[in-house]
Amino acid sequence: MEAFLKGILMLSILLATSSLGLGLYTHDLLMLSIGILFAFFAMLFALESRQVLGNPFRK
């Protein structure tokens, strides 16, 4: 499960950086917005997965 969560996190970080880079390169506000949303998702996902994996009562 931990490898799956890390895979999702790495994919979202890759999507965030590529969307931000493409948005800056093309001066496209929509791509910048998508990149910011992916970055926000990556931060929240990392915090939530750390909380779930750190729970001593999980099975």
N, C-alpha and C positions, 0 to 999 in steps of 0.2 A: 504494500500500500504506500509505503514511503517513497519508493521509486516512481510510482504513478503520480503522486502529488508533486514531486520534483520535476517530472516531465511536463506536467501542466504548467507549472510555474515558469520553467525555462521557455516553453512555447509562448506564453503570454508576454514574457520579457522580450523575446525576439520579435513578436508582433508589435509590441509597443515601440521598440526602437526603430523598426523598419517603417512603421506608420509615421512616427515623428520625423524621421529622416526624409521620407518622401514628401511629407507635408511641408517641411522647411525648404526642400529643393524646388518644389513646384509652386510654393506660396499658396497652398490650398488650405483653407481654414477647416474644411470638413475632415481632411486627413489628419490635421493637427488635433482636432477634437477626438477623433477615433484613437489616436495615439495616446492622448491624455487619459481617455477612458480605459484603455488597455493597461496603462501604467498604474492607474488607481486600482483596477482589478487585481493586478499582480501584487500590489502592496497588501490589499485586504486578504487575498488568498494566502499569502505567506504568513500573515498574522493568524488567520484562522487555522491553517494547517499546523502551525507551531502549537497552538492551543489544543488542538485535537490530539496531536502526537504526544504532548506533554501530560495528558490526562492519565493519572495512575489507575483509574478505574475502568478504562476502556478494555474491551476484550481483545 
